[in-house]
Amino acid sequence: MLDWTGHALVDVGIAALCAMRDKDNPVQLTFGELDAAAKEMEKYYFGGALNSYLTCVFMNSEYVQPGTGRKKDESRRRYANRILWAHRAEPEPSAKGETCVFSGLPATHRIHRGQMPLLTGEGVLNFFPAAAGGLFIAGPYLTALQALPLGGRRSEGKLLIAHSDSPALTLAMASSFVEDNRRLLALAMSVGLPNTEGPDESLLREQASYDRAKKRPKYPDSKAAFTLIGSDLLGVLRLRRDAQDDHAPTAGLDVYWLSSSGQGPSLKFFSVPSHLIRFLALVTRASTSTAWERTIMRGWAGESTKASASRTGILTGPGRSKNAVLEDLFAIYEYGFIDKPSAHRFVRRHLFSDLRSNAASAEDCCWDLTAVFLKEVFLMSPERVQRIREFADALAAYIETRNDSSLYRRLTYAKYFWEFRAGLVKAQRASVKTDLLFSFEDYLRVFEAEDSTGVTDWSLVRDLICIRTVEQLYKSGWLTPERVNEEDAEQEQTA
């Protein structure tokens, strides 16, 4: 009866129906399953709690029209029979002989922006085939389209959804949002939504919203849309990691953040490329999962510190606040391509953050995690990554053997390339008495080689060398809190 269409809005609606009926594939949805889903949506959509959310999705639909009484009840019943129960409907006169644009099946309805976001109004001829004044659709797909709000989240007054060429990923993301919406609607129909605005401990992944003009609570609103998507994506990948094949192709994810409101229609589109999803999948594996979890926790901790400083009382977490790590990770692809300066900033802020002045943070310095980032996000060749690692290992061994705090300081505190290079040259001269620390070819391959990262950036290479060097010195016991404190004190005196 139903199958994936490739159209984001319809597919997310289909995924929501599957999640509501605990199905893995839309072909498993029977008329009885659609009946049950339509009945659930009817209870939710005409209950009033969703009005502020549905307004930005199904503009001017019967779901959001005010009024009470017998006449209003009859109007809502007719609308529900026509739209929510569209899978049971006979073709309407205006749709007879037409074809559904999503499935190729015979159409039963002609719809406008009241039934699908971002279309034009009823009777408007612009932007429809053959000046039809609407979009033709088959009944089951119209029912699925109505489930779209449940498969997304209300985020900062707009609809947030995620769609992938992988049906399993689309379904997994929609299932998370269906669970959220059901939780909130159960709260609304029992004790009621929070009669306040902002952080509320009764809400898990959103903040309370309040209509001051009408003096009543609105449907809770998820904040930091891309942090929420990133967090849920990580959750999906953690659940699937045991079944993942490292060599299997990975599908990307398209994020839509839109509003069909007449006051301010909008659409923001963001693509999460397949290699970024592959990175997130790989770092949840055993060898890097602990380091990655600590990195993510530092992203939440940073928001908590900001909240305390500004006395906002904000509750951190997905849907409540931004995670600096996830926000900076997605910012690398904000313009549709890999922004190399943003990628470097991510390395410095989150993979090498505070390691120079906090020995306790050295435990979080993980070369394996950094290597995955370089290969999957930076698209650096494995050979280049290995050369940087070997160069750093040689420096770490030299520093430990010679107890050379001066070289360690040059590596970690140098602001200019000449300072950094001078430290290497000094160490190279000192190593002549035994074995050379590095060769001319080693230096060129590490600092002058160019690959997919473009023009060589000495500060990026320095940061990568430091990550590996600090990790090795911490593991060997050479780098201790006492030593770091001594280096800090000496650095302050010379600054």
C-alpha positions in Angstrom: 0.0 0.0 0.0 2.8 2.4 0.9 6.5 2.6 -0.2 9.3 5.0 0.1 9.0 7.9 -2.4 12.4 9.8 -2.2 10.5 12.9 -1.2 11.7 14.1 2.2 8.3 15.3 3.6 6.4 12.3 2.5 9.1 9.8 3.5 9.3 11.3 7.0 5.6 11.0 7.3 5.7 7.4 6.2 8.5 6.8 8.7 6.4 8.3 11.4 3.5 5.9 10.6 5.9 3.0 10.7 7.2 4.1 14.1 3.7 4.6 15.4 2.7 1.1 14.4 6.1 -0.5 15.2 6.9 -1.5 11.7 10.3 -1.7 9.9 8.9 -1.2 6.4 5.9 0.7 5.0 4.8 -2.3 2.9 3.9 -3.9 6.3 1.3 -1.2 6.9 -2.2 -2.5 6.3 -5.5 -0.5 6.1 -6.0 -1.5 9.7 -2.6 -0.1 10.7 -3.4 3.2 9.0 -6.8 3.3 10.7 -5.1 3.0 14.1 -2.6 5.7 13.2 -5.4 8.0 11.8 -7.3 7.6 15.0 -4.3 8.5 17.1 -3.6 11.6 15.0 -7.2 12.7 15.2 -7.0 12.6 19.0 -3.8 14.6 19.0 -4.4 17.1 16.3 -7.9 18.2 17.5 -6.9 18.2 21.1 -5.5 21.7 21.1 -2.0 21.0 22.6 -0.4 20.9 19.2 -1.8 24.1 17.7 1.3 26.2 18.0 3.3 23.4 16.2 0.7 22.5 13.6 0.3 26.2 12.5 3.9 26.1 11.1 3.3 22.8 9.3 -0.3 22.8 8.1 -1.2 26.4 7.7 -4.9 27.3 8.0 -5.9 23.7 8.2 -8.9 22.6 10.2 -6.6 21.3 12.9 -5.8 24.9 14.0 -9.1 26.6 13.4 -10.7 28.0 16.6 -14.2 27.3 17.7 -16.4 25.0 19.7 -19.9 23.5 19.5 -21.8 21.0 17.4 -21.2 22.7 14.1 -17.4 22.9 14.7 -17.3 19.2 15.7 -19.1 18.3 12.5 -16.6 20.4 10.5 -13.6 18.6 12.2 -15.2 15.2 11.6 -15.6 15.9 7.9 -12.0 17.1 7.7 -10.7 14.1 9.5 -12.6 11.7 7.3 -11.3 13.5 4.2 -7.6 14.0 5.2 -6.6 11.8 8.1 -8.6 8.8 6.8 -7.7 9.6 3.2 -6.5 6.0 2.7 -10.2 5.0 2.9 -11.5 7.7 0.6 -12.9 7.4 -2.9 -11.3 9.7 -5.5 -12.6 13.2 -5.3 -14.1 14.8 -8.5 -11.2 17.2 -8.9 -8.7 14.3 -8.8 -10.4 11.7 -11.0 -8.1 10.5 -13.8 -5.1 12.2 -12.2 -1.9 10.5 -11.0 -0.2 10.8 -7.5 3.0 12.8 -7.9 4.7 10.8 -5.2 3.7 7.2 -6.0 2.4 7.0 -9.5 -0.8 5.6 -8.2 -4.3 7.0 -9.1 -4.8 10.2 -7.2 -7.7 10.6 -4.8 -7.1 14.2 -3.6 -5.8 17.6 -4.7 -4.0 19.3 -1.8 -2.6 22.7 -0.9 -0.5 24.1 2.0 -3.2 23.1 4.5 -2.2 19.5 3.9 1.5 19.9 2.9 4.0 22.5 4.0 5.4 25.2 1.7 2.8 24.7 -1.0 0.7 27.7 -2.2 -2.8 28.3 -1.0 -6.0 26.6 -2.1 -7.0 27.6 -5.7 -3.7 29.3 -6.4 -2.5 28.2 -9.9 1.2 29.1 -9.6 3.8 26.3 -9.4 1.5 23.3 -10.0 1.5 21.1 -13.2 -1.0 22.1 -15.8 -2.2 25.0 -13.7 -4.1 22.6 -11.5 -4.3 24.8 -8.4 -3.1 22.0 -6.2 -1.0 18.9 -5.9 -2.5 15.5 -6.7 -1.9 12.7 -4.2 -3.1 9.1 -3.5 -5.0 8.6 -0.2 -2.5 6.5 1.7 0.3 9.0 1.0 -1.9 11.8 2.2 -2.5 10.0 5.4 1.3 9.5 5.7 1.9 13.2 5.0 -0.3 14.1 8.0 2.0 12.2 10.3 4.9 14.5 9.3 4.7 16.6 12.5 5.0 13.5 14.7 8.1 12.4 12.7 9.7 15.8 13.3 10.2 18.2 16.2 9.0 21.7 16.9 12.2 23.6 17.1 12.3 27.3 17.7 8.8 27.6 16.3 9.6 25.6 13.1 9.4 22.0 11.9 12.7 20.0 12.1 13.0 16.8 10.2 15.8 14.5 9.0 15.7 12.5 5.8 18.2 10.0 4.3 18.6 7.9 1.1 18.8 5.1 3.7 15.2 4.3 4.7 16.5 2.7 7.9 18.2 5.9 8.9 15.1 8.0 8.1 13.0 5.6 10.1 15.4 5.6 13.1 15.5 9.4 13.3 11.7 9.7 12.9 11.2 7.1 15.6 13.1 9.2 18.1 10.9 12.2 17.4 7.7 10.1 17.5 8.7 9.0 20.9 9.3 12.6 22.0 6.0 13.8 20.7 4.0 11.0 22.2 5.7 11.7 25.6 4.8 15.4 25.4 1.2 14.7 24.3 0.7 12.2 27.1 1.9 14.9 29.5 -0.5 17.5 27.9 -3.5 15.1 28.3 -2.7 14.1 31.8 -1.2 16.8 34.1 -0.9 19.4 31.4 2.0 21.2 29.7 4.3 23.4 31.9 2.5 26.7 32.6 5.8 28.6 32.2 8.5 29.5 29.7 12.1 28.2 29.5 13.8 25.4 31.4 11.5 23.0 33.2 12.6 19.7 34.8 9.5 17.9 33.7 10.7 18.2 30.1 13.5 15.9 29.0 14.6 17.2 25.5 12.9 20.6 25.1 12.0 23.8 26.9 8.6 25.0 28.0 6.8 27.5 25.8 4.1 30.0 26.8 1.7 32.2 24.9 1.6 35.4 26.9 -1.1 37.0 24.8 -3.5 34.1 25.3 -2.1 33.3 28.7 -1.7 29.5 28.1 1.1 27.1 27.6 2.2 26.3 24.0 3.7 23.0 22.7 7.3 22.7 24.1 10.1 23.8 21.8 13.4 22.1 21.1 16.4 24.4 21.0 19.7 24.1 19.1 18.3 22.2 16.2 21.5 20.9 14.8 22.8 19.8 18.3 19.5 17.8 18.6 20.0 16.2 15.2 23.6 15.3 15.9 22.8 13.9 19.3 20.1 11.7 17.9 22.3 10.6 15.0 24.9 9.5 17.5 22.3 7.6 19.4 21.2 5.8 16.3 24.7 4.9 15.3 25.5 3.6 18.8 22.6 1.2 18.5 23.6 0.1 15.1 27.4 -0.2 15.5 27.5 -3.9 16.1 25.8 -4.6 12.8 27.8 -2.1 10.8 30.3 -3.0 8.1 33.3 -0.7 8.0 33.5 -1.2 4.2 29.8 -0.7 3.4 28.8 2.6 1.8 27.2 5.1 4.2 24.3 7.3 3.2 24.1 11.0 4.0 21.4 12.8 6.0 19.5 15.9 4.9 18.1 18.1 7.6 15.1 20.4 6.9 14.2 23.2 9.2 11.1 24.9 7.9 7.9 26.8 8.6 4.8 27.2 6.5 3.5 30.0 8.6 1.9 32.9 6.7 3.7 35.3 9.0 7.2 34.0 8.0 7.5 31.0 5.7 11.1 29.7 5.7 13.3 26.8 4.8 16.8 26.1 6.0 18.5 23.0 4.5 21.6 21.3 5.8 23.3 18.3 4.4 25.3 15.9 6.7 27.6 14.2 4.2 28.1 10.5 4.2 31.8 10.7 5.3 30.8 12.7 8.4 28.2 10.1 9.3 30.9 7.5 8.8 33.2 9.4 11.2 30.4 9.4 13.8 29.8 5.7 13.3 33.5 4.9 13.6 34.2 6.9 16.7 31.5 5.1 18.6 33.5 1.9 18.3 35.4 0.4 21.2 38.9 1.9 20.5 37.6 5.5 20.5 34.2 5.4 22.1 35.5 6.4 25.6 37.5 9.3 24.3 34.7 10.5 22.1 32.1 10.3 24.9 34.5 12.5 27.1 34.8 14.9 24.2 31.0 15.2 23.9 30.6 15.6 27.6 33.1 18.5 27.5 30.8 20.1 24.9 27.9 20.0 27.4 30.1 21.1 30.3 31.1 24.2 28.3 27.4 25.1 27.9 26.8 24.5 31.6 29.6 26.9 32.5 28.2 29.6 30.2 24.8 29.2 31.7 26.2 29.6 35.2 28.1 32.6 34.2 25.0 34.3 32.7 22.7 33.0 35.4 20.1 31.8 32.9 19.5 28.5 34.8 19.5 26.7 31.5 19.3 22.9 31.6 21.9 21.4 29.2 21.2 18.5 26.9 19.8 17.7 23.5 16.8 19.9 22.7 17.7 22.2 25.7 21.0 23.7 24.7 23.9 23.7 22.2 26.7 21.2 22.4 29.9 23.0 21.4 31.4 19.9 19.9 28.5 19.0 17.7 27.8 22.5 16.6 31.5 23.0 15.6 31.5 19.6 13.9 28.5 20.5 11.7 29.9 24.0 11.1 32.7 22.4 9.0 30.0 21.6 6.3 27.8 24.7 6.8 28.5 25.9 3.2 28.1 22.6 1.5 31.8 21.7 1.4 34.6 21.0 3.9 35.7 24.3 5.4 39.4 23.6 6.3 39.8 26.5 8.8 36.7 25.3 10.6 38.0 21.8 10.6 41.3 23.0 12.1 39.5 25.0 14.8 37.6 21.8 15.7 41.0 20.0 16.2 42.3 22.8 18.3 39.2 23.4 20.4 38.1 19.9 21.0 40.9 17.4 20.3 43.7 19.5 21.7 41.8 21.8 24.1 43.6 22.7 27.3 46.1 20.0 26.9 49.0 22.4 27.1 48.0 23.7 30.5 46.1 21.0 32.2 47.8 17.6 32.7 44.4 16.1 33.8 43.2 16.8 30.3 46.0 14.8 28.9 44.0 11.7 29.6 41.5 12.9 26.9 44.3 13.2 24.3 43.5 10.4 21.9 45.5 10.0 18.7 43.2 7.2 17.5 40.2 9.6 17.7 42.3 12.3 16.0 43.3 9.9 13.2 39.7 9.0 12.4 38.8 12.7 12.2 41.8 13.4 9.9 40.9 10.5 7.6 37.1 10.8 7.5 36.4 14.5 7.9 39.7 16.2 6.8 40.1 13.5 4.1 43.8 13.4 4.9 45.5 10.4 3.4 46.3 7.5 5.8 50.0 7.7 4.7 50.2 11.3 5.8 48.5 10.6 9.1 51.0 7.7 9.7 54.0 10.0 8.9 52.8 12.6 11.4 52.3 9.9 14.0 55.8 8.5 13.6 57.4 11.9 13.7 55.5 12.7 16.9 56.5 9.4 18.5 60.1 10.1 17.8 59.8 13.5 19.5 58.1 12.0 22.5 60.8 9.4 22.9 63.5 12.1 22.6 61.8 14.4 25.2 61.4 11.5 27.7 64.9 10.1 27.2 66.6 13.5 27.4 64.1 14.9 29.9 64.0 17.9 27.5 61.4 20.2 28.9 62.6 22.9 26.6 61.6 21.0 23.5 58.2 20.1 25.0 57.7 23.8 25.7 58.7 24.7 22.1 56.2 22.2 20.7 53.3 23.2 22.8 53.7 27.0 23.4 55.2 28.2 20.1 53.2 31.1 18.6 55.2 31.4 15.4 56.7 28.9 13.0 60.2 30.1 13.5 60.0 29.4 17.2 58.7 25.9 16.6 61.3 25.3 13.9 64.1 26.6 16.1 63.2 24.0 18.7 63.3 21.2 16.2 66.7 22.4 14.8 68.2 22.6 18.3 67.0 19.1 19.1 68.3 17.8 15.7 71.8 19.3 16.5 71.7 17.7 19.9 70.8 14.3 18.5 73.9 14.1 16.3 75.8 12.6 19.1 73.6 9.5 19.0 71.1 9.0 16.2 69.5 11.8 14.1 66.1 12.7 15.5 64.6 13.0 12.0 65.8 13.1 8.4 65.4 15.8 5.8 62.9 13.6 4.0 61.0 13.1 7.2 60.7 16.9 7.8 59.5 17.5 4.2 56.9 14.7 4.3 55.4 16.0 7.5 55.6 19.8 7.1 55.7 20.4 3.4 53.6 17.6 1.9 50.3 18.6 0.4 47.3 16.3 0.0 43.5 16.7 0.2 44.0 19.3 3.0 45.3 21.8 0.5 48.1 24.3 1.3 50.2 23.0 4.2 49.2 24.6 7.6 52.2 24.4 10.0 49.9 25.2 13.0 47.6 22.3 12.1 50.6 19.9 11.8 52.0 21.3 15.1 48.7 20.6 16.8 48.5 17.1 15.5 52.1 16.4 16.6 51.3 17.8 20.0 48.2 15.6 20.4 50.3 12.5 19.8 53.3 13.7 21.8 51.2 14.6 24.8 49.4 11.3 24.6 52.6 9.4 24.6 54.3 11.4 27.4 51.2 11.0 29.5 51.1 7.3 29.0 54.8 7.0 29.9 54.3 9.0 33.1 56.7 11.8 32.0 53.9 14.4 31.8 52.5 15.0 35.3 50.4 17.7 36.9 53.5 18.9 38.7 55.5 19.2 35.5 52.7 21.1 33.8 52.5 23.5 36.7 56.2 24.2 36.4 56.0 24.7 32.6 53.1 27.1 33.1 55.0 29.1 35.7 58.0 29.4 33.5 55.9 30.3 30.5 54.2 33.1 32.5 57.6 34.5 33.5 58.9 34.6 29.9 55.6 35.9 28.4 
